[in-house]
Structure formats: C-alpha cells, structure tokens
Amino acid sequence: MKKALATALLLGMAVIGYGQKASDKAQITYGENFKAAKRLNFYQMMGEQDGKMYGLFMKAGMRGASYSIGRVNASLEMEALEEVPFSVKGEDGTFAGYVMFAGKMYLFTSIAIKRSNENDVYAQALNLKSLKPEGPVTKVGTLEYKTAMDMMTARVQFAISDDGSKLVIYNQKLPSKSEKATLEVQVYNTDMQQLWQKEISLPYESDLFRLENVVLDNSGDAYVLGKVLASAKEANKLDPEGRYMILAYDAKGEAIGEFQADFEDKYISSMIVKTDDPDHLFCAGFYRGGEKAGTSGTIVAKINRTTKEVQTLGVEEFSLDFITQDLPQAQAKKAKKQADKGKVVGLRGVKTRELIQREDGGFLLIGEQEWTESIMTIIQGQQYPGIAFYFMDIPVVSISPEGNVEWATKIPKHQRSENDFGQFSGYGMLAKKDKLYFIFNDNPKNLPFSSDNKLKEMTPGDAALAIAVIDAKGNIKRESLLGSKAGEVVARPNTSFDINDSELVFFGSKGKDNSFIKMTVAD
C-alpha cells in the first residue's frame, strides 16, 4: 500500500511537469506493481465478490490460448494468479466465457464434438478461494463453427434479468441458405437449474438475420433483438443495412409478439432494448439520415407490449455544429459544404454502448465513435499490412421518463493506435447521483481542454489520464486527471469494472510491468 501511495504522489508531481492542474473530481490509486509470466496478457475484469476482485488473463500459444484468473484485494494487490484448466470428464476443451451470477462465478468450457462442426458447452462454478473449477458440470448449449479459428474464439452469449434472478444463455445456429434462422435459448434460476430451453425458429431466412442480443425480463420472458438484412449482399458487412426487429417469447419459449423497431423510416444503426417496465419496451439508439450517411441523430420509443403500438417517440437530429465539433478543419469544411447542398451529414461509426436508467425513470444513452482502417506497417524497413484502431467522441443523450430527448452532448476525444486492438483506447465510466464520470487516455496537449483547441491525437506512447464530468443539464467539465508518463504503467480504462457508484477499478500495463488502478470520485 505504501508503494501505491508513493506511485500516486509521483504521478501527482508528473501533472505539474506537464503544466497541468490535476482535477479535484476524482482520486487515482495505483496498486502494487507485479510482473506476469511471459506473453500472459490481461484480458478483462470479471467481477467482484466479498471485497475481492477477479481479472482474466490470456496467454496466446501455437496450439491456442490458455487462461488464468487473478484475485485482487481491496488494496489492489494481486493475491493469487492461477491458470485454469478447461476440461470436462477428463476431455480437454477450450475457454468459452464466464458469468458472475447470483454471487457465484461460472466458467464455460467448450468441448469439440468429433467429426462435426459443433462444440458442446458446459458450465461449472469457480471456487473463488482456490481459483479452480468445482462442483457439478451442466451442459448449457451447443456452438457451431465454420473454421478452426471460429472454434477457438467462440464464446457463450448470455444476459441476466434486471432483478438478478434469472440467466439466459443463447446462440444462433450457423446460417444456411433458404432455411429459417434458429436460436437456441436456455433460461436458468440462481441455483443454475434450467427453467426452460427451446430451439426457436425465427421467421426470417438465416442468411438475412443478424442476431444482436437477447434481453431477459424478471418474469423469464425473452426478447430477441436482431437486424433483418436488406439483401444477401449485406451479410458479409460489419455494419449491414437492414431493419431492427424485436421478437418476444414467454417463460415457456412460446412466441408472444413481434415488434418492428424501425421508426419514422429512420435507418437505425444501433440500439438497446430495456424491459424494466412490465407493460412497455423501451428502445433507444442512433439513426442514420440515409443508407450511406453517418449517424445524424438519436431516437427513442416506448412500445406497448400488448398492442405493439409506439406510445411515445423522441427524435433528436444532431445539429451541424454538433457534428463538426472537434473535426479537423478540412473535414469540417467538407461537411458544411455538403450540408449547404442539402446532403445529409453525420458522425462516423457511432456504436451504442450503454443505456442507464436514472432515479426519476429517465435514461442516459451513451455511444462512442469507433472504426478501423487498413494501413501499411513498416517493420525493419519492410512494409506489412496492419490495422489502425480509432476510438473517438462519446455522444451522450438524456431521455425523459416519458421517452423524449431532453438534451444531447458530446465528449471530444481522438484516440488512434496501430495493431493493438485499441487496448489503451476507449473509456471507463461511473454514474453517481446526477453526474456521469468518464475516464480515458488523452494527448497531454489537449489538457486543459478548450473548445477552441484543435484536438490532438492520443497514442499509447504519449498518454495522459483525463476525466470528463457531465452534469444533469449536459454541461461537460473535461480536464487532466493524472499524467501516466511518470508511472510504471499506462492505464487501460476500457477494462474498467465499477465496484460501486464511487469506485472504478481497471488495469494498467507497460512492458512487463502491471498493476490495478482505482478511481474514486470526490462527490
């Protein structure tokens, strides 16, 4: 703990070195530094139980990946780090995901079925003291794959009901031309006992249906959100054109409703469905102004579950100033010229990230601009193909309890990295009372930030930790939190896990050095 405090003090001095004043909105604590085994990389935070936090580590190898689980105490010290064997009844398998459910952690193991393109998936509880699987093994589904890589990377998809009483595990069967899309759905209670299971035949051709997710309400009803594609040509695209549909199934797996989630002929690019209200579905997302246009606004709706009618509808079109905010001068000029010609302009690559319910029944919709570009990477004088990862501005929309848009704002950031999957990009977030706290890596030249500044690009080699606070009226305070150059690690806020509404824990790394980091908000 003394080392953590010393590191924090050094980092505070580093901020002065940048000529920046550290924010008083939050405090950062760095845990004890530790060195992981060679090629053992942090994957993500898994959850928290009884004051202990758990993180997943991955080690890539020629024969596939191996996984380890670390236990971290309240002082951010690594108490234990154990490699987890994935096998069922003596047969070796591969990692297929995990879930923290009803105070227990369950690991999913995928076992290949010989001479087939299928893997059976099993769930087993993890002993949080020994960090080893124990207890009964439960089969929870079957994954299909086309290639060996698909088999190695296939993961279980799941969702937990809002009250934490039920778990749904689901996966879509491989698409086959002219056959209906099929979804395998299983629902479990807190004792991991199956409540119902069914293979659901969806009313769409499999190659024209893109599964988004399944939402489970407190009664055990399942709502399937998917995109029905415009044509077979769209099937291979990352962001295909199509219309969103919501299919409802009761606690026995019987169809009870179909909802078209396209409104006012808007091309919805991404959306989230909430089932908190027993009488309504709440939908919120971002739309494009045309098939090939960028994101030009946000749309929200409350749908009557019985009549299928849209009862309230809020549409907020982004202003030109909102869209061009923080764009390079040439891009902003081009967007204004297109708007003057009557063409639709919008934001690039907006993805729906979260939908947070407020105490008054309203919501906060959060998105992020994200995309990739093919590049050529020079290594020892030779050119190789590579990928540039972009994580840009964060749009935030406030929605009233009635479903109307109250305000929309945008946190400016410009994060770019190459061939690293953007591991130091993205953001972490806490929601406390009437404020949102965002933490992310930024270029130190952007801090303190002014709307008149030309936003400088953040790269992992030159990163400073920034914080942006949004209040109940949409006002943003964006400033320096800490400079990470003086520390032994660079923060990875996109690995964050909120312990409560005041504390956010995430990971940091630099070379062989690693540590866990905690942000505590001040008010």
Stockholm file with secondary structure:
# STOCKHOLM 1.0

chainA/1-523         MKKALATALLLGMAVIGYGQKASDKAQITYGENFKAAKRLNFYQMMGEQDGKMYGLFMKAGMRGASYSIGRVNASLEMEALEEVPFSVKGEDGTFAGYVMFAGKMYLFTSIAIKRSNENDVYAQALNLKSLKPEGPVTKVGTLEYKTAMDMMTARVQFAISDDGSKLVIYNQKLPSKSEKATLEVQVYNTDMQQLWQKEISLPYESDLFRLENVVLDNSGDAYVLGKVLASAKEANKLDPEGRYMILAYDAKGEAIGEFQADFEDKYISSMIVKTDDPDHLFCAGFYRGGEKAGTSGTIVAKINRTTKEVQTLGVEEFSLDFITQDLPQAQAKKAKKQADKGKVVGLRGVKTRELIQREDGGFLLIGEQEWTESIMTIIQGQQYPGIAFYFMDIPVVSISPEGNVEWATKIPKHQRSENDFGQFSGYGMLAKKDKLYFIFNDNPKNLPFSSDNKLKEMTPGDAALAIAVIDAKGNIKRESLLGSKAGEVVARPNTSFDINDSELVFFGSKGKDNSFIKMTVAD
#=GR chainA/1-523 SS CHHHHHHHHHHHHHHHHHTCCCCSSEEEEECCCEECCTTEEEEEEEEEETTEEEEEEEEEETTEEEEEEEEECTTSCEEEEEECCCEETTEECEEEEEEEETTEEEEEEEEECTTSSEEEEEEEEEETTTTEEEEEEEEEEEEECSSHHHHHHCCCEEEECTTSCCEEEEEECCCCTTSEEEEEEEEECTTCCEEEEEEEEEEEEGGGEEEEEEEECTTSCEEEEEEEESSGGGGGSSSCCEEEEEEEECTTSCEEEEEECCCTTCEEEEEEEECCSSSEEEEEEEEESSTTSCEEEEEEEEEETTTCCEEEEEEEECCHHHHHTTCCHHHHHHHHHHHHTTCCCCBSSEEEEEEEECTTSCEEEEEEEEEEEEEEEEETTEEEEEEEEEECCEEEEEECTTSCEEEEEEECCCEEEESSTTTTCSCEEEEETTEEEEEEEECGGGCSCCTTSCCCCBBTTBCEEEEEEECTTCCEEEEEEEEGGGSSSEEEEEEEEESSSSEEEEEEEETTEEEEEEEEECC
#=GC SS_cons         CHHHHHHHHHHHHHHHHHTCCCCSSEEEEECCCEECCTTEEEEEEEEEETTEEEEEEEEEETTEEEEEEEEECTTSCEEEEEECCCEETTEECEEEEEEEETTEEEEEEEEECTTSSEEEEEEEEEETTTTEEEEEEEEEEEEECSSHHHHHHCCCEEEECTTSCCEEEEEECCCCTTSEEEEEEEEECTTCCEEEEEEEEEEEEGGGEEEEEEEECTTSCEEEEEEEESSGGGGGSSSCCEEEEEEEECTTSCEEEEEECCCTTCEEEEEEEECCSSSEEEEEEEEESSTTSCEEEEEEEEEETTTCCEEEEEEEECCHHHHHTTCCHHHHHHHHHHHHTTCCCCBSSEEEEEEEECTTSCEEEEEEEEEEEEEEEEETTEEEEEEEEEECCEEEEEECTTSCEEEEEEECCCEEEESSTTTTCSCEEEEETTEEEEEEEECGGGCSCCTTSCCCCBBTTBCEEEEEEECTTCCEEEEEEEEGGGSSSEEEEEEEEESSSSEEEEEEEETTEEEEEEEEECC
//
